[in-house]
Amino acid sequence: MTAVAGQEEQLWSRCAGCASLLYRKRLRRNLDVCPECGEHSRLGAPERLRQLVDPGSLRLLPDRLPEADPLNFVDVLPYPHRLSAARAATGLPEAVLCGTATIGGHPAALAVMDFRFLGGSLGAAVGELITRTAERALDDRVPLVLVTASGGARMQEGALSLMQMATVSQAIAALREAGLLTVSVLTDPTYGGVAASFATNTDLVIAESGARMGFAGPRVIRQVTGRALPEGFQTADFLLRHGQVDMVVQRRSLRGRLAALLAAARVGRPARTPVPRQEPARDHDRLTAGEPPLATDGQRPPADDGPQPAVRDAWDTVRTARHPGRPTTLDYLDSVFDGFVELHGDRLGGDCPAIVGGIARLAGRHVMVIGHQKGHTTADLVARNFGMASPAGHRKALRLMRLAARLGLPVVTLVDTPGADPGISAEEQGQAAAIAENILTLTVLPTPVVTVITGEGGSGGALALGVADRVLMLQHAVYSVISPEGCAAILWPDRSAAPQAARALRLTAPDLCRFGVVDEIVPEPAAAAHDDPAETARRLRAALLANLLPLLDVPPAMLVRLRRQRFRRFGATRAGAQVGAR
């Protein structure tokens, strides 16, 4: 709804759907749904909670976290200024409100996102608050209800915002293991990293009438494909027709439907199985003081002394990472591994050429290798969709990961993609849910996982193969929540600011190693990997063996626990450590 200008502004609203002039009090009594056309206007988190929970039952969880500007990010405005403006405009400390309450008399923990706060973007604080809410649900043995409204991950926090997709997903995995119900309520809009993680990897996914959801936004899809979008594309009814949600519910019926589901969840609840909590408290004081985190098994901070890889300008690194001559996954399968046997198909109807995978040997040990495949020539790049995986590609990777776990094989993933396929057919086939399921599965996979960022690590498409025990990165690779061009188009006046955006995003290997997103940098030959592929392969093989062999002796349960600890530390306390602190 749009407010009418003038003295009557607080009394009347004009419907954005049918342009009817509506009395504001009548509209509020109708839960902000137009009585003429049924248009569901967006709600802030406080109003959403008032509509959903039983009166007097809400207990808000603490929402004060350390101030964090991990990248010292500046576009046309410094990031802290944007945060201050969002807080002043919404009266909220962050883009989510969390609490415990009852719905129809049934207890639940709730996290409700607010699109008014920087587009409901998923940053470290939002991820931390939602994760704490999931942990509260686990402690209280109650269901978790998530109400999503988001444009995606928060660009101003770079790769740390991307990591929140895994952090929240593993909290949901813990609830699954404990037999506790998780429910996601999609509201308008839900896109990007939120759609490709916790919004779609819950047990039940409900779409409010009028909601839109997808991995890529409509503008991006139109730009990439050059095609007009089908009528009703990515709407709640579209999602229902394509099997991506359990139901579409009118706002007036939402509270009752949730109450019925929560009631069913209380029947036959299993006895509690102890699930280890992954608390960041041990590092909290050190990180907020700007000190490095304590070393742990499976995650050591980079050394401050000794030879360090040469640092080049971030934009130069982006261009190097995209060089068409750079070795691809198939090149590394030929030079680093032995006896590769490729496996095809997702067993559901597709075989995406942008993902290759199969069984190979590394120093005599069998491993499952899965990676993005771009190609070197224009024909190869087009045939492989430039390494941008479709849902079939992500589901093929998922099948091979699960097969590796059953066979007791370690998994090596090679990441080189500008991002997941943003096309119309990908959205129709459930791109967001496919990525979300990969992330969720990797958080609990009971076999060693080592990831190498070999070229471009782009957004959720990269993270779908990147939730690992150890993450390595070639010296001139990049890893980011969004492309520099995309970031520039949103936060700067035009895409020509891409070099500035590349520097602001802190997407190079040295930056990400300082954050702990990457565990080790694999040095490239003097110029770059494509100038001496054989030497690059030798160095990569040595790094893989050094990181993989110790993991083979770790019991599966310990592997999963340490992997969860690794990603649990990417909450708001972690983001408080500045890039240049050390």
Salt bridges, closest charged atoms under 4 A:
ASP32 OD1 - ARG24 NH2 3.30
ASP32 OD2 - ARG28 NE 2.84
GLU36 OE2 - ARG26 NH1 3.99
GLU47 OE1 - ARG28 NH1 3.85
GLU47 OE1 - ARG50 NH2 2.79
ASP54 OD1 - ARG255 NH2 2.24
GLU67 OE2 - ARG87 NH1 3.21
ASP75 OD2 - ARG82 NH2 2.46
GLU94 OE2 - ARG154 NH1 2.93
ASP114 OD2 - ARG116 NH2 2.78
GLU128 OE2 - ARG132 NE 2.67
GLU128 OE1 - ARG568 NH1 2.76
GLU135 OE1 - ARG277 NH2 3.50
GLU135 OE2 - ARG568 NE 2.89
ASP139 OD2 - ARG277 NH1 2.46
ASP140 OD2 - ARG136 NE 2.71
GLU157 OE2 - ARG154 NH1 3.98
GLU177 OE2 - ARG564 NH2 2.73
ASP188 OD2 - ARG42 NE 3.50
ASP188 OD1 - ARG212 NE 2.73
ASP203 OD1 - ARG176 NE 3.92
GLU208 OE2 - ARG48 NH1 2.62
GLU208 OE2 - ARG251 NE 2.85
GLU279 OE2 - ARG277 NH2 2.15
ASP283 OD2 - ARG569 NE 3.28
GLU291 OE1 - ARG286 NH1 3.61
ASP304 OD1 - ARG582 NH1 2.82
ASP313 OD1 - ARG503 NE 2.79
ASP316 OD1 - ARG319 NH2 2.62
ASP331 OD2 - HIS376 NE2 2.67
GLU342 OE2 - HIS344 NE2 3.80
ASP351 OD2 - HIS344 ND1 2.83
ASP351 OD1 - LYS396 NZ 2.77
ASP416 OD1 - LYS374 NZ 3.17
GLU437 OE2 - ARG402 NH2 3.11
GLU456 OE2 - ARG322 NE 3.06
GLU456 OE1 - LYS374 NZ 2.74
ASP469 OD1 - ARG563 NE 2.85
GLU485 OE2 - ARG322 NH1 2.72
ASP511 OD1 - ARG514 NH2 2.46
ASP519 OD1 - ARG470 NH1 3.74
ASP519 OD2 - ARG566 NH2 2.68
GLU520 OE1 - ARG300 NH2 3.59
GLU524 OE2 - ARG326 NH2 2.40
GLU535 OE2 - ARG538 NH2 2.62
GLU535 OE2 - ARG539 NE 2.79
